[in-house]
Amino acid sequence: MATKTLLVKARLIMLSYLSRVFIILSLFAAPACSAALVAKQIPDPVVDEALATAKGRQTVVIAGGCFWGIQAVFQNTRGVVDATSGYSGGSANTAHYEMVSEGNTGHAESVRINYDPSQITLGKLLKVFFSVAHDPTQVDRQGPDTGTQYRSAIFYSNEEQKRIAQAYVDQLNQTKVFERPIATQIVSLKSFYEAEAYHQDYVVQHPNEPYIRIHDLPKLANLRKQFPELYKPR
């Protein structure tokens, strides 16, 4: 029984990988998708928290397309203690990759960010999120990945996080930094469920996969270029 279970899991992983390869091949016929890789120069948030005077740990959960690249960006951001791929927005019994990928569980592929508020503020994290981690104007998609599981969202843990996130979205919309309105949802965090082990540190483990090279490594390059003071190599 255990052997059969492992074989089924391996088959599902392979099918998921092959579907991504198919998407990658389709990009050559649709180069417009590469527009999502362009980083945006955006202003600092007007509303933000002050740096803490002592070390600590705060948590925020964000979603912005495939969690592989989002996790990698924040793992390389100074002040972030750790970043974990997972699922938010749905129930525990559907927090599984194969089910979430169907797009009808309510879950978004998400990343839980634990950060030291004495080193980085929530507003600065959101600046990285909006400018280099993803395109916040895309609705239920990021680049070639489509479905509600790829929506842009900030899952806040308290009212202060909600206030800072909403103020920043309003600020960016008012200044028209982006050509389209920001589609990022700002919703209360109910639960976060860690993704399967093979999804963790995916960019680190598979840097040569075509999907990673096309969609995720440019995010790290943009982070290093646009935020040299925040970039930390792993």
N, C-alpha and C positions, 0 to 999 in steps of 0.2 A: 504493500500500500504506500509506504514512504517513497519507494522508487518511482511509482506511478505519479505521485504528487509532484516530485521533483521534475519529472519529464514534462508534465503539464505546465508547470511554472516556467521551465526553460523554453517551451514552445511559445507561451504567451509573451515572454520577453523578446524572443526572436521576431515574432509577428509585429510587436510594437516597434522594434528597431527597423524592420523592413518597411513599415509604413512611413517612418520618418525618412528613410532613404528615398522612397518614392516621392515624398514631398520635396526633398532636396533636388531631385532630378527635374521636377516640374518648375523649379525656380529658373532654370535656364531658358524656359519659354515665357517666363513672366518676371523680368528683371525689376519691375516696379516694387516687388516685395523687399528689395534691398534697402528701400527708403527708411525702413524701421531701424536700420543700423546707425543712422545719422544722429549723433548726440546733439542736444540742444543747450545753448547757453541761456541759463535762466537766472533771475535775481535771487538773492537770499530771501528767506521768508521774513516778512515784517513781524509776524507773530511767532515767537519761539520761546522755549524754556531757556533759562540761564544755565550755564555749566554748573554742575554741582561742586561743592567745595571738598567733598570726600568721595572716594571710590564707592561704587555701588553697582546695582544691576537693574535695568529696566527692560521691558519686553514689548515689542510691537510685532504684529503679523501683517505681512503685505502679500499681494498677489499681482503678478504682471506677466502672464504668459507662462511658458514652460519654466518650471522651478529650477531647472539645472543652471541656467544663466543667472537668475536672480540670486540664488545661493552663492554662486561664485563671486559675483560683484561684492556682496557684503562680507564674504569671508576675507576679501582683500581690502576692506575698508577699516582704517584705523579707528579704534574705539569700540569696534564690534567684538564681543567676547566669543560668540559663536552664532552660526546661522544654520538652520535645519530645514530641509525640505519636508513638506507635508500637505495636508488638506484641511481647508476651513470652509464652513458654510453649510455643511450637510451633517448627516448623522454618523455615529460610530460604525454602524453595520455596513455603510457604503464607502467607508474611507479606505478603499483599495484601488490601486492604479487601474486595473482592468475595468472596474465599475465606473470610476470617475471619468475615464476616457470616453465613456458613452455620452457624457454631457448632460445627463438628466438627474444627477444626484444632489444638485445644489452646491456641491463642493467646487472650490477653485484650487488649482495647484498653487500652493502658498509657501511662504518662507517665514519661519519664526526667527526673529532677530533679537538676541540678548546683547545689550550694549551697556557700556560704562558711561553714565551721564556726566562724569567728571572729565571725560575725554571728548565726547561728541553729543550733540543735542539731537532731539527728534527732528527738528526742522532741517538740520544738516543732512540727516539720513534721508529725509523725504526729498531734499534737493537732488541727492544722488539717484534716488528712485525715479524721479520725474525726468531727469536729464539724460542719464546714461544707461539705466537698467532696463527701461522699456519705453514704449510710446504710449503715454496715458490717454491719447485721443482715440485709440482703436477700441471698438465695441465688441466684446466677446471674441477677441482674437489678438494674436501678436504675430505679425509676419505671416508665415505659412500655416500656423497653428490656429484652427478655428473651433469655436464652441464656448459655452458658458464657463467651462473649466479653465479657460485662458483669459478670463476677464480681469480688468484692473481693479484692485480694491485695497483699501486700508482697513484692517480689522482692529479697532481701537480697544484698549483695555480699561480706559477711564475717561472721564469728561475732559481732562486737560489734553489728552492725546486727540480727542475728537475736535476740540477747539482749535488746536494748532493745525491739524490736517485740513479742516474745513476752511480756515482762514487762508491757508496757502493755496488751496484749489481756487478759492474766490479771487485771490490776488493774481494768480497766473491767468485766469480767465479774463479779468479786467484789463490786464496789461497786454492781452492778446499775443503772448509769447508764441503760442502754438496757433497754427492756421485753423484748427477746429477746436471746439469746446472739449475740455477734459472730461473723460468718461469714467474716471476713477470713482468707484463706490466707496462711501465712508460708512461703515457699519460696525455695530458692536460685536466683539469677539465672543462667540459662544463656547467654542472648543477648537483646539488644534490637535490634529492627529498626525504623528510622524509618518512619513512615507517609508516604503520598503527600503531595506538596507542598500539594495543595488542602485537606488536613486541618490543616495547621499554621496557628496563629493564627486559627482558625476563628471564634471568638467576636469577635475584633477586626475581622475582615473582614465578618462577617455579623451585627451586633448586632440587627438588626431582624427576623431570621427568627423566626417564631412559636416554634419549638422552643427557640431560644436565649433568647428573652424569658421563656418559661415555666419552663425548667429550669436555665439556666446563669446568667443575670443575677442571679437571687435568691441564688445562691451567692456572687457577688462582693459583693452588698449585705450578706450575712451576715458575710463576711470583714471588711469595712470596719467593721461594727457591733460584732462580737465581738472582733476583734483590731485595734483602731485603731493600736496600736504596731507592728504587722507589715504593715499594708496600705500598698502603694505604688501609686499610680495610674500607668498606662502612657500 
